[in-house]
Amino acid sequence: MSDDLRELLKIPAAAVDEINAFLLDPQNEAVGAFLDVVEKYGTPEEINRKAKEARQLPSLMARLREVAPAHVADLEWLAEQRDRGAFISIADYRRSVLGQKADEIDFADEFAVTLEISALQYFPFLIEEAKQAIVNRELMPGRFIRVRKMKEQVADGDILAVAAAMQIVGASYVETLDTKGTDGSNVHLGGPATITGYFGGVGQPNDYALKWLDEFLHYYTTYGIRQVLNVNPGTVFVSYFLYKLGVDNEFKISVYMGNDNPYAALWTLIGAKLFSRPDGTSPLIGFNWSNSVNNETIEITAQIREALGFEDVVRFEHHITETYKSIVRQPYDKLGELVELADHVANISAKHEGADPEIDKDREHPSDILDYFRDRSEIEAAGEMPYMLRNYLDKHNAVNRTARALTEKGLSFIAARHLHAVE
């Protein structure tokens, strides 16, 4: 009986033909408006060329000298520390945890967990993190998430400094565009008094999907920024379209999308498959789960991801810690669950949005997701930048707590590739 029912789920070729016919119809206003935005920036080949040129490290450094020369000195220091081997090697780190028996363990590198931190709001925090990592023989993350206002960081040079730093340390990173639900795009929503209005989606209503596209192409061609956060089904779809055209964009889906069961994930991955390139790649490279998912959901979806050919393409980004305030009930700590997954589910990142909750609860200013949406000038006027740095370094410590737990179980991780030598 079940096989008969399963057969009914097959998508007929005629349905796919109808979708293709609609996408290629010159009268299709949605696709036409999308193409109009893209063509402002040139052909896909021209767009990629501009991005590649903008991303070159010498170009980033030269532009940074005009905006924030102090950041140039910091980046030169960071490169010097890398080149002299100041950061602990992977082998030495494992020995620091396990002693000499670390040399006898065959670590499961095929299931290596990417060490991820969120959010790196200010470039100077990265330098302080690096200094601590050198002194304490700690690991630097292999992936950084940023949720800072784009225009603000253009003004103070952070956008250039972080782009350069990621190349120096050998890490991937993600920016969050300004065109999102908290930017006033929904005129009926405001602050906490209307928070339930966001439950249907963070939002890029009406023409905001195209504004988001325009903003992405601006930062892609001007700064070479390839990976951005995606919070809305419409902008996810637009991103699929863009990649299908030949633009080398990438995105990660935010926790705010609410993917919290295998069927939500299947729907997202089906879209990625439909608009993948002939080589099987997709712009969807990060898939952030809802905080509520359990290991069974991730394991089932790992089967889906593998069946669709995306195991090496789409990283599952899983919150291990969260900010102590304004997003989840505390204590929130999924380190134990991660360790159970990490020996059989590939391509996972362990995302640290907060400290170990036992640390955060006693801080004078615990980590707070609402701090991401504050202007730098407001934080500085309140004298609270030291709190922000403390919160960030607490997240760094949480990253290293995770690395230690994985190592103790004979499991592997991915730290900043250019800083931590693999022997």
N, C-alpha and C positions, 0 to 999 in steps of 0.2 A: 504493500500500500504506500509506504513512504517513498519508494522509488517513483511510483506513478505521480505522486504529488510533487516530488522534486522536479520532474520533467516539465511541469507547468510553469516553473520559474524561468525557463529559457527565454531570452530576449530574441524575438524574431529579427532576422536580417532586415525585414521591411521597416521595422521601427528605427533601426540605425540609419537606414537610407533616408527616412523622413527627417531625422535630426540633421544629417549632412546637407540635405536639400535646403533646410531652413537656414543653417549657418552660412551657406554660400549664396543665399538669395540677396541680390543687390538691394532689394526693398526692405531688408531686415534692419530696422532703425537701431536696435541695440548694438549689433555688430558694427554697423556703419559709424556710430558715435565713438565706439572703442577705437576703430581704425583711424578716425580723424585725430584723436589724441596722439596715437603712436606716430603718425606721419608728421606731426609737428617736430619730432626729434630726428627724422630721417628714416632710412631703411633699417631693418634689423642689423645688417652688417655695419652700417655707420654708427648705430647706437652702441653696439658692442665695442667698436673701435674707440669711441669717445670714452667709454667706461674704462677700458683697458689702459688708455693713456692717463686718465685721471687717477687711476689706482697705483701708478708707478711710485715706488718709495721716494726716489729723488724729487719727483714732482710734488708729492705731499710735503716733504721736508722744506722745499723751497717756498711753497705757499705758506707754510706754518711760520717761517721766519718773518713774514710780513705781518702776521696776526698775533702770534704768541711765541716770541723767541725763547722764553724760558722753557717752554715745552720741548723745544728742539734740544736744549741742553739735557733735559731729562731723558729724552729718547736716545741721545748719544750715550748717556750713562747706561741705559738699559742694554743697548747693543754691546757696549764694552763688557758688561757683566756676563752677558751671554757668551761672548767670544772667549773670555778667560775661564769659562767653565765654573762660574761662581755658584750656579744652582746645582742642587743635589741630583745625581744620576738616578735612574730608575732602579738599578741594581743596588746602589747604596741605600736608597730609600727602603727597599724591601729588607735589606740587612738590618736597618735601624728598627724595623718592626719585628722581624723574625729571627735575627741573629744569623749565624752562618748557615743554618738549615735552609735559608732562603735560596741558596745556590743549588739546592737539591730538588727544588720544587719546579714542576713544569706548569707555569702559570697559563691560564686559559686565555691566551691573547685573542683567539677568535671570538670571544665574548667580552672583549674589553669595554668597560663602561666609561663614557666620556664624562669627565669632571666638569660640571657646569656651574656658573655663578650668575646670580641676577639680583639686583641690576647694578652694573657699573655705570653710575651716573656721572662721575667726574673723573677726568683723566688723572689728576694728581693722586687719586685713590689707588690707581694701578701701580704707581711708583711706590707708594707706601706699602702696598701688598708685596711687591717684589723685594723691597728691603727686608721686610719681616721674613719672607720665604728664604732669603739668603742666610740671615742670621740664625733662624730656627731650623734650617734644613728641611723646609716644607715644600710642598708641590704647588705650582701655579696651575690654575684651571686650563683645560683645553678648549673651553667654550665660554664666551661672555655674552650676556644679554643686556641690552641697553633700552631704557624706557624714558629717556630724557627728551625734552622738546628740541626738535631739530633746529629751528631758527635760533634758539638760545645758544646751542652749542656751535652753530656756525659763527656767531658773534664772538665767542670767547676762544675759538680755536680747537675746542675739544673734538669736534667732528674729524678734523684732520689728524690730530694727535692720536686718537684711538685707532683710526684707520692705519696709521703708520705703526703703532705699537703692536697691533695684531699680526702684522707681517714679521716684525722683529721677534716676537715670542712664539710664533707658529701656532696660533689659535684661530678658530672661527668665531664670528660674532654676528649679532643681529641688532639692527636699529628698529625703532618704533616711529613710524611717520606721524606727523601732526594731524593728519586727516583721519580722525577716529571719533568714536561716539562721545568722548569727553570734551570735544572741541566746540560744542554748541551746534552740532549738525542736526540734532533733533531739537527744534525750538521749544518743545513742550517739556523738556527735561532740564533739570538744574542740578542742585546739590543733593545732600542726603534726604531732603524732604520728598524728592521724586525718584529715589533710588530704585523702587520696584518697577519703574518704567523701563529700566534697562534690562529686565529679566528676559525679554524677548530677543535680546542680542545687543551687543555693545553699539553696533550701528554705524553704517554709512548710508543713510537714507537718500532716496531720490537720485540726484546727480553726484552724490559724494563718492560713489565707486569710481567714477571717471576722474574726480578731483584727486582721489587716492592714486590712481594710475598716473596722472600728470605729475603728482608730487614724487612718486617713485622714480619716474623717468628723469626728472630733474636731478635728484640726488645720485642716481645711477650714472648719468652722463657727466655730472659735475664733480663728484667725489669718488666714483667707482664703487659705491655701496651696492652690494649685490643681494644681501640677505636682509629681509625686513619681516617684522611681525605681521600676522594676518588675523583679523578678529571677526570677519564677516563673510558669510557664504558668497556674497556678490564679488568681493575683492579676491576671494580664493579663486572663483571662476575666471575673473579677469586675468589673474596671474597665470592660470592654465593657458588661456588664450595667448598671452604675451609670449610664453615659452614656446608654444606651438608655432608661432610666427618665426622663431629663431633668435629672440632676445634671450640672453643667458641670465635671466633673473632667477632668484631663489627666494623661498619664504618658509617660515615656520608658522604653524597654526598655534594660536594662543590658547592658554587654559580657559580664557573667557569664551571660547567657542563652545565649550561644554561637551566635548566628546567624552562620554562617560559609559559607553557600552559598545560591544563589538559591532552592532548594527550601524551605529553612528559612524564608527570607524570604517566599516565596509562601504558606506555611501561616499565618504570622503575619498577613499582609496580607489573606488570605481571611477570617480571623476578624474583622479590623477591618471588612471590607466587609459581612459578614453582620450586624453589629450597629451599622453606621453609622446616622446619622439621615437623615431624608428629604432634608435639604440636602446630604448627602454627607460631612458631617464625622464625625470619629472622635476618641475620647479619646487615641488613639495619635498623639502629635505628635513624638516623637523615637524614632529607631531606631538604637541603638548597635550597630555591627558588632563581631564578634569581631576581635581583633588580626590574625588570620591571613588576612583576606580580601584579594584582589587587585582591581585596577581592573576586570577583566572581570566579576567577580561583582557589583560595584556597578553597572556599566553594564547588565548583564542585568536586575538587579532594578529599576533605574530604569525600564525598559520595563514591568515588571510594575506598579510603583507608578503610572505614568502611565495604563496601561490600566484600572486600578481607580479612577481619579479621585482619587488621593491625592498627586499631585505637589506641590500647594500645602499639603497637610495634614500629611504625614509627612516630617519632616526626617531625612536620613541623617546620623548623628553618628559621625564617623570619627576614631579616635585618630591624631594626628600624632606626638605624643610620649607616652611612658609613664613612670611613676615608674622611677627607675633600679634600684630593688631590689624584689624579692618578687613580680613579676608577669610579666615577659617577659625573654627573653634580650636583652642589650644588645650593640651599639648598636641601638636601635629608633628609626627616623626615617622617616616616610612623607611628608615634605614634597614630595619630588620627585614621588611618585605623585599627591598632591593637585593639584599644578599641572597635571598631565596631564589630570585629570578636570574641573577647574573651568571649562573653557570649553564644556562640553557636558552636564554633569549638574547639574540645578538642585537647589536646596534642600538643600545640604550644610552641615554645620558642621565646622569643624576643631577638634578637641578636644585640648587640651594638658594632659596629666596629669603631665608632667615637663618638665624643662629640655631644651634641646639636649643630647643625651647627651655631647657633647664638653665641655660645661660641667659637667654633673652628675658625671661620673666623677672630677673633681678636687675636689669639695666635701668638706669634713670630714665632713659628714652629708648624703650624697646623698638625694634624695627616695625615700621608701619607702612603699608602699601600706599597710603595716601600721601606719603612724603614724595613719591614719584611724580606727583602732579603739581608740586609746589615750584614756584619760580626760584631760581638760584638767589636772586636778590632778596626774596622774602626770607629764605633760610639764613642767609648771611646777616641780614638786619636783625634777626632774632638771636644771633649768636649760636646757631644750632649746627653749623657745619661740623664741629667736632663730634657731635652725636651721629651724624650721617657717616662719618669715617669709621667710628666705632662699630656701627651696625654693619658696615661693609666688611671690616676685618673679622667680625664675628662670623659672617657668612664664609669668608675664606677659611676660618678655623673649622667650620662645619664641612667644607669640602675635604679638608685633610682628615677629619674624623671618618668620613666615608671611605677615603682612600685606605686608611688604616684597617677599617673593618673588612674591606674587600681583600686586602693583602693577607690578613689573618686567616682568611678562608681559601687562600690559594687562587684568588680571582684577580683579574687584570683590570687596568684602567688606562685612560688616555689623558695625560696632562699636556701642558704647553710643549709642543713637539720640539721647538728649537731651543728650549731651555734645559730640558731634562734628558740627558743622553741615554740612549738605549745601548747597553753593553752586551 
